[in-house]
């Protein structure tokens, strides 16, 4: 079978390898599509070389069909359409307080262990979520990043009628915006890239550039002075951290979606003055996946517009090089059947 390997130094290689039988407790998936995410791009840039076991097959945003079932696996059969929730929590401890998705010894499949960018992929059955027979596998490859968004919105405590400001209109930011709007929020996306602003508007979202408008005044005008009930910081840059406390209204909630690898400045006086809350949100839980599956199955939101390109697995090197050259795209899928 065909598989990809990240070999370090911005290099991917296509290899041929034997198809392996699933071990006890595992299934073998014939992979359909794998999305390229920001973490994969970080791996390509060498930012995670100390964590990834080079050479390694990466990828975790996927969809596929069960091809074989290992000993002891129940509830799944050959032919089932599935997605993988790529969290290996088998080292969970009592000190993790039952929050397996962020347990201290969590392993992320596709980063800490082999991932989905190959024709066949063996995974533990406990990571699976079953799809309906009619589910579009191309759209199903969006379920993992969509689950990040559903988790973020759930953690925010958003209720219908509230105003949500999303700082950053990349793939995750727009998915957060779509989920928040579906939940009944008045959504405003702040993004500096004009192409991403255009994409947000195509998705039916209210999007503005903080370079062209005073974002705080814009939100104030949209809310009769109340400002935002919830702010999602998805951009991961200092200007977003600077504005998030300004754009949040009294007792607003700020959800930290972006990953900040270094300590950053935050205006703590605003937290005191307006009684703000800062909420961390990391990956997802089972219920977030089920919510995302329901949204994809209903197909009432324009998810297909999030997919900007589909490429055969053999083009993996070119795909990552193109993302570097054109970082304003949304979601690129690798077709693992080609």
Buried (B, 14 or more C-beta within 10 A) or exposed (E): BBBBBBEBEBEBEBEEEEEEEBEEEBBBBBBBBBBBBBBBBBBBEBEBEEEBEBBBBBBBBBBBBBBBBBEEBEEBEEEBBBBBBBBBBEEBEEEBEEEBBBBEEBBBBBBBBBBBBBBBBBBBBEBBBBBEEEBBBBBBBBBBBBBBBBBBBBBBEBEEEBBBBBBBBBBBBBBBBBBBBBBEBBBBBBBBBEEBBBBBEEBEBBBBBBEEEEBBEBBBEBBEEBBBBBBBBBBBBEEBBEBBBBBBBEEBBBBBBBEEEEEEEBBEEBBEEBEBBBBEBBBBBEEBBBBBBEBBBEEEBEBEBBBBBBBBBEBBBEBBBBBEEEEBBBBBBBBBEE
